[in-house]
Amino acid sequence: MTSLLRRLTPSTATDRERELADRLFTAQRELGELKRERDALQGLLEGNVPGPASWLMSKVARQRKALDRLHSRVVSQRFVLRLANELGHPPSSREFREALDALPAEPADRIDAYFKSLAETQ
């Protein structure tokens, strides 16, 4: 892979070659992760608990962070879409900031609470 990436400088590589190199890099990274997981599980089966268990716990923590980031993106997108629906047009920067400032401080169902308060004032 490294020889392929060395040959693919930004000026010489086509979009397709860069895409293939990215896919190859991603596949190799995922393969490395799967090998580490396999080794950790094998270690657990052999009775070596501390090392593999801590690695698996760190993997769970990484996955939790990734899911939290994804959830945050989904919530943000949902907020923008609902705001656009309420306004009848895509929100301007000012309208978006005003809507964000109007959100309640408590995180639980902040978006739902905002839109309920909008409906009550209309």
C-alpha positions as CSV (number, residue, x, y, z in Angstrom):
1,M,0.0,0.0,0.0
2,T,2.8,2.5,0.9
3,S,4.3,2.1,-2.6
4,L,0.9,2.8,-4.1
5,L,0.4,5.9,-1.9
6,R,3.9,7.1,-2.7
7,R,3.2,7.0,-6.4
8,L,-0.1,8.8,-5.9
9,T,0.9,12.3,-5.3
10,P,-2.0,14.8,-5.4
11,S,-0.8,16.2,-8.7
12,T,-0.5,12.8,-10.5
13,A,-3.4,10.8,-9.0
14,T,-6.8,10.7,-10.6
15,D,-9.9,11.0,-8.5
16,R,-10.5,7.3,-9.0
17,E,-6.9,6.4,-7.9
18,R,-7.2,8.6,-4.8
19,E,-10.6,7.0,-4.0
20,L,-9.1,3.5,-4.4
21,A,-6.1,4.4,-2.2
22,D,-8.5,5.8,0.5
23,R,-10.5,2.6,0.4
24,L,-7.4,0.5,0.6
25,F,-6.1,2.5,3.6
26,T,-9.5,2.2,5.3
27,A,-9.7,-1.6,4.7
28,Q,-6.2,-2.1,6.1
29,R,-7.1,0.0,9.2
30,E,-10.2,-2.0,9.8
31,L,-8.3,-5.3,9.2
32,G,-5.8,-4.2,11.9
33,E,-8.6,-3.4,14.3
34,L,-10.2,-6.8,13.7
35,K,-6.9,-8.5,14.3
36,R,-6.4,-6.7,17.6
37,E,-10.0,-7.6,18.6
38,R,-9.3,-11.3,17.6
39,D,-6.1,-11.3,19.7
40,A,-7.9,-9.7,22.7
41,L,-10.7,-12.3,22.5
42,Q,-8.1,-15.1,22.1
43,G,-6.3,-13.8,25.2
44,L,-9.6,-13.8,27.2
45,L,-10.2,-17.4,26.1
46,E,-6.6,-18.3,27.3
47,G,-7.3,-16.8,30.7
48,N,-5.3,-13.6,30.2
49,V,-8.0,-11.2,31.4
50,P,-6.4,-7.8,32.3
51,G,-4.8,-6.8,29.0
52,P,-7.6,-7.9,26.6
53,A,-10.3,-6.7,28.9
54,S,-8.8,-3.2,29.1
55,W,-8.4,-3.1,25.3
56,L,-12.0,-4.1,24.8
57,M,-13.1,-1.5,27.3
58,S,-11.2,1.2,25.5
59,K,-12.8,0.0,22.2
60,V,-16.2,0.3,23.8
61,A,-15.3,3.8,24.9
62,R,-14.2,4.8,21.4
63,Q,-17.4,3.4,19.9
64,R,-19.5,5.3,22.6
65,K,-17.7,8.6,21.6
66,A,-18.3,7.9,17.9
67,L,-22.0,7.2,18.6
68,D,-22.3,10.4,20.7
69,R,-20.8,12.4,17.9
70,L,-23.2,10.8,15.4
71,H,-26.2,11.4,17.7
72,S,-25.2,15.1,18.1
73,R,-25.1,15.5,14.3
74,V,-28.5,13.8,13.9
75,V,-30.0,16.0,16.6
76,S,-28.5,19.2,15.0
77,Q,-29.8,18.2,11.6
78,R,-33.2,17.4,13.1
79,F,-33.3,20.8,14.7
80,V,-32.4,22.7,11.5
81,L,-35.0,20.7,9.6
82,R,-37.8,21.3,12.1
83,L,-36.8,25.0,12.3
84,A,-37.0,25.3,8.5
85,N,-40.4,23.5,8.5
86,E,-41.7,26.0,11.2
87,L,-40.3,29.0,9.3
88,G,-41.4,27.8,5.9
89,H,-37.9,28.5,4.5
90,P,-34.3,27.6,5.4
91,P,-33.3,29.6,8.4
92,S,-30.8,32.4,8.0
93,S,-27.8,32.6,10.3
94,R,-29.6,35.1,12.5
95,E,-32.8,33.0,12.8
96,F,-30.7,29.9,13.6
97,R,-28.8,31.7,16.3
98,E,-32.0,33.2,17.8
99,A,-33.6,29.7,17.8
100,L,-30.5,28.2,19.5
101,D,-30.5,31.0,22.1
102,A,-34.2,30.3,22.8
103,L,-33.6,26.6,23.7
104,P,-34.1,25.7,27.3
105,A,-30.9,25.1,29.3
106,E,-31.7,21.5,30.4
107,P,-30.6,19.0,27.7
108,A,-33.5,16.6,27.8
109,D,-35.9,17.2,24.9
110,R,-34.7,20.7,24.4
111,I,-35.7,20.7,20.8
112,D,-39.2,19.4,21.5
113,A,-39.7,21.9,24.3
114,Y,-38.6,24.8,21.9
115,F,-41.1,23.8,19.2
116,K,-43.9,23.3,21.8
117,S,-43.3,26.8,23.0
118,L,-43.4,28.1,19.5
119,A,-46.7,26.4,18.9
120,E,-48.2,27.8,22.1
121,T,-47.2,31.4,21.2
122,Q,-48.9,31.1,17.8
